[in-house]
Amino acid sequence: MSGRSARATSVGSVVLGLALALTAEALGAAPTGEPAGPTIRDTSSVARAKTRPSPTGKRARSAASGRKRRRPGTTPTSVGAARAMRAGFATDDLVIVEVVEVAGGRAYLTPGSASRVQIGNRVRIGGRRYSVIAINTKNIVVNLGKGRLSPGQRGEVTVRAAEVQTFATRPTPRPLDAFAGRWRTPGLPADSQVVRMIPLGVMRDERRNRAVFSVDYQRIQPLSGEAFGIGRTRLRTILHAELTEQVHLDADAFAEFWQAEDLQLRPKNASRPFISVRQLELGYRGEVLQGSIGRLRYASRTLGSLDGARMSASLGDTWSVAAFGGTLANPLDGSVSADAARFGTELAWQGSESSWQPRGSLTFHGSRFLGELDERRVAGTFESFPRFGHLGARAEISLFPADNPWGASSAELTAAGAEATVRIDALRLAGTLDMRRPERSLWLASFLPRGYFCVAEPAPAAAIEPCVGGERRYAATFNAAWEATLWTADAGATLASTRRAKADQATGFLNLRRRDLIGKLRLDAGGTLSRGSLYESAAFNLSPGTPLADDSADISFYYRPSWMRYRAEVTGFIEHGFGTRLWWAPSSVLDLSGSLDALVGRDVDVLMFQLSAAYRPRF
């Protein structure tokens, strides 16, 4: 074929191709020469077509269409596609894409979701096919695999015709009632979880300064008989102040006011002091040395109040030693007295690096009364906090002179005890054993009757009946509780027996609590059985309650019928007890509480109530 003939054929092919394209846009069909399937062409072949001889026939039309460069995202069927979409159908659409970025084995192309390209379509660029794996408003993302692309490369993707889902063509959705009862109510994770107790050791308040100002009023008002009511008002202040990083001040004092119509006729003794000071202590706390002076709340781990001083020194992280001494306050009214003095030393040990936190102490102390040697005692304690609970033990040995007035041996075990708490998931078990002898000293004997210290042996010819000796009291308690999410069951028993005296008592109890019964309403129910040397009884308790005002208040009521019989009587009688409890915290520093109790029975009808308020400022 001559050159002129070839050029004429090429021009004719171009004209014919343009005519077919315009006709296809008007009719909304694919242009002649476009593949019917998702065939994708690489526009990079256009550059090669310019250097080749002019083709004829289909090759000429294909080349002519290849020379027509389009912007990314433009197609020759946009008008027809729009018409087809308005009619409810999609049509094949040729989309030109361009690579804008390559990163992480993926290529990002434009345009994005406006091109109607779908995930799974295949893009052809540079003779390879790449699957579309993601689409957003700006980009089409393809997986490169083993291929390579560079920004600026172009390709094509044909979107296949498909029926467009509209609300008119979609099936009617099933109503929600059709799914009723198909799924079980989901279980909350907290319903199957049990909080395990983690021992935290001794609770401490880390605030540098804290105080409590409280007022409390109590009254007992008989409703039958000839007795008069009696009331008591108490004002109490507790203070802890950090004067410096090492020096602190602790104080605890209260004033009491008694009200009764026959107060002047009641026995006038020092058991109702106007002002009482329990603690007034100035302390120093250093890294090695610690000390306190004043009215100490505790002289040691096994001794109570002392008007004097205490000094201690840390011997490393494990051991410490302390010494203390001072006078003993009057045991009736708490006033300062110099009649008796107490002194001693204490050795303490703590396994701070052990996971079960063991600690123990050994205390040696003695006392003098009116210049005469009185108490001589050795006391030891031990406790630990393993993961399963708590273990503890204590013992005390006392030495007495041979001519002591209580008939005591020269060395006696005057106190011993052990306790254990074990927690296994929701089950908690606890038990205690305790043995005690009367606390005997010349100092206490000057304030209390002889019967407080021993059991006297009948001796008609003697001016003072001698003590028999060997008096002991044994006590044991056992408790088991199951703590579930919404309920708690608690059962236990208490046994007490006294040697040389007929004073035994055994008690058993069972309590149940159901929380969130209706909303936040809780219900407590329980029973008690008791039998002893003096009386026997059986009682039942029912108490509903609920928190109020976002748990800032709580109110409860109770009714407690009981049957009681004194051992000296043949028949028993019924008593009825009922009352209410109220607690309210209007702010984080103020607590208000009150209670009202009534007891109606054969012995006496009485009304008891209490009101209290506590203010805890933060400073």
Secondary structure, 3 states (H helix, E strand, C coil): CCHHHHHHHHHHHHHHHHHHHHHHHHHCCCCCCCCCCCCCCCCCHHHHHCCCCCCCHHHHHHHHHHCCCCCCCCCCCHHHHHHHHHCCECCCEEEEEEEEEEECCEEEEECCHHHCCCCCCEEEECCEEEEEEEECCCCEEEECCCCCCCCCCEEEEEECCCECCCCCCCCCCCCHHHHCCCCCCCCCHHHHCCCCCCCCCCCCCCCCEEEEEEEEEEEEEECCCCCCCEEEEEEEEEEEEECCCCEEEEEEEEEEEEEECCHHHCCCCCCCCCEEEEEEEEEEECCCEEEEEEEECCCECCECCEEEEEEEEEECCCEEEEEEEEECCCCCCCCCCCCEEEEEEEEEEECCCCCCCCEEEEEEEEEEECCEEEEEEEEEEEEECCCCEEEEEEEEEEECCCCCCCCCCCEEEEEEEEEEEEEECCEEEEEEEEEECCCCCHHHHCCCCHHHCCCECCCCCCCCCCECCCCEEEEEEEEEEEECCCEEEEEEEEEEEEECCCCCEEEEEEEEEECCCCCCCEEEEEEEEEEECCEEEEEEEEEEEEEECCCCEEEEEEEEEEEEEECCCCCCEEEEEEEEEEEEEEECCEEEEEEEEEEECCCCCEEEEEEEEEECCEC
